[in-house]
Each structure stands twice: as structure tokens, then as C-alpha cells.
Amino acid sequence: METEAEILSQVRAAAQQKVLFLPHALRQMLRPDRMIRRAEVYRVIGEGEVIEEYPKDARGYSCLLLGSGDRGRPIHVVCAPREDYLAIITAYLPDAHEWSSDFRKRVKK
């Protein structure tokens, strides 16, 4: 199992090559109740932290990053580092009812 620092290093190295926004990510980012800019996603990649890992995802390894967007709003970004690019699977504003107050842990229902 890799450390958070190692995962972030892989994510950021892949992003240095190329960042690929998948269609689902763009649809989610452009929802009127979200309007997440690409610059905000890049900020999460550069300054955020890994809060979940999905090593057995059917699409290959991916992880969930938490970072701050415009005006400090929390943003979650699910991404998958590949050899020559970083795939942005989705980006969204975490729901306060589904996440802890710091948006790092899922709330059990």
C-alpha cells in the first residue's frame, strides 16, 4: 500500500504530462449548482490531499482528492493517474449531509 505522499506524487507527475477531463467530469463541473472551473480542479490537484483510494476500480486505480476552490469552497476530485496523463473522472462539491464537517470522511447513514 502506498503512502498519501507517494499517491500525490503520482497524481501530480501524471498531471504534469497532461490532464484529461472525461465527459462525465465536465458534465458534473458545468452543473448550474456547481460551476466548478478547470482552474479550481488544477488547484485541488496541486494543493489537495488524498482522502480515499480506489485500488480495485474497474477502470483502474483512482483516488479522491479534497481541496479548496474559489472562495475556499471544498471540492472533491476523483482522478486516475496514468503513465502519460491524469484522468479527471469527476469533480463535485461535497454534500454536508454525506460528509464529516471537514469533508474528509463519509458519514454513515
C-alpha positions as CSV (number, residue, x, y, z in Angstrom):
1,M,0.0,0.0,0.0
2,E,1.4,3.4,-1.0
3,T,1.5,6.4,1.3
4,E,-0.5,9.5,0.6
5,A,2.7,11.3,-0.4
6,E,3.5,8.7,-3.0
7,I,0.0,8.8,-4.4
8,L,0.0,12.6,-4.6
9,S,3.4,12.4,-6.3
10,Q,2.0,10.0,-8.9
11,V,-1.1,12.2,-9.4
12,R,1.0,15.4,-9.8
13,A,3.5,13.8,-12.1
14,A,0.7,12.5,-14.3
15,A,-0.8,16.0,-14.3
16,Q,2.5,17.5,-15.5
17,Q,2.2,15.3,-18.6
18,K,-1.4,16.1,-19.4
19,V,-4.8,16.5,-17.7
20,L,-7.7,14.8,-19.4
21,F,-11.2,15.8,-18.3
22,L,-13.6,12.9,-19.0
23,P,-17.1,13.8,-20.3
24,H,-18.7,12.9,-17.0
25,A,-16.4,15.2,-15.2
26,L,-17.2,18.1,-17.5
27,R,-21.0,17.5,-17.1
28,Q,-20.7,17.5,-13.4
29,M,-18.5,20.6,-13.3
30,L,-20.8,22.5,-15.5
31,R,-24.0,21.8,-13.5
32,P,-25.5,25.2,-12.6
33,D,-25.4,24.4,-8.9
34,R,-21.7,23.7,-9.1
35,M,-19.9,25.6,-11.8
36,I,-16.5,24.3,-11.0
37,R,-13.8,25.9,-13.1
38,R,-10.9,23.9,-14.5
39,A,-8.5,26.3,-12.6
40,E,-10.2,25.1,-9.4
41,V,-9.6,21.4,-10.3
42,Y,-5.9,22.2,-11.0
43,R,-5.7,23.9,-7.6
44,V,-7.1,20.7,-6.0
45,I,-4.5,18.6,-7.9
46,G,-1.7,20.9,-6.8
47,E,-2.6,21.6,-3.2
48,G,-5.2,19.0,-2.2
49,E,-4.9,15.8,-0.2
50,V,-5.9,12.2,-0.9
51,I,-8.9,11.2,1.3
52,E,-9.9,7.9,-0.4
53,E,-8.3,5.4,-2.6
54,Y,-10.0,3.0,-5.1
55,P,-7.3,0.5,-6.0
56,K,-9.7,-2.1,-7.4
57,D,-11.8,0.3,-9.5
58,A,-12.9,-1.4,-12.7
59,R,-11.4,1.5,-14.7
60,G,-8.1,1.1,-12.9
61,Y,-6.6,2.7,-9.8
62,S,-8.2,6.0,-8.9
63,C,-8.4,8.3,-5.8
64,L,-10.5,11.0,-4.3
65,L,-8.8,14.4,-3.6
66,L,-10.1,17.1,-1.3
67,G,-9.0,20.7,-1.9
68,S,-10.3,24.3,-1.9
69,G,-11.8,26.1,-4.8
70,D,-12.8,29.7,-5.3
71,R,-13.7,31.5,-2.0
72,G,-12.4,28.4,-0.1
73,R,-15.3,26.2,-1.1
74,P,-14.4,22.5,-0.6
75,I,-14.1,20.5,-3.9
76,H,-13.8,16.7,-4.3
77,V,-12.0,15.5,-7.4
78,V,-11.8,11.8,-8.4
79,C,-8.8,11.2,-10.6
80,A,-6.8,8.3,-12.1
81,P,-3.1,8.7,-12.7
82,R,-1.9,7.0,-15.8
83,E,1.6,6.8,-17.3
84,D,1.2,9.8,-19.6
85,Y,-1.8,11.7,-18.2
86,L,-4.1,12.3,-15.3
87,A,-7.8,11.4,-16.0
88,I,-10.3,13.6,-14.2
89,I,-13.2,11.2,-13.6
90,T,-15.5,13.6,-11.8
91,A,-15.4,16.8,-9.7
92,Y,-18.1,17.9,-7.3
93,L,-19.0,20.0,-4.2
94,P,-19.3,17.5,-1.3
95,D,-22.7,17.4,0.4
96,A,-22.6,18.4,4.1
97,H,-25.1,15.7,4.9
98,E,-22.9,13.0,3.4
99,W,-19.5,14.1,4.7
100,S,-18.0,15.0,8.0
101,S,-17.7,18.7,8.8
102,D,-14.2,18.8,7.3
103,F,-15.3,16.8,4.2
104,R,-12.7,14.1,4.7
105,K,-14.8,11.2,5.9
106,R,-18.1,9.8,4.7
107,V,-21.0,10.0,7.2
108,K,-22.5,6.6,8.0
109,K,-26.3,6.6,7.3
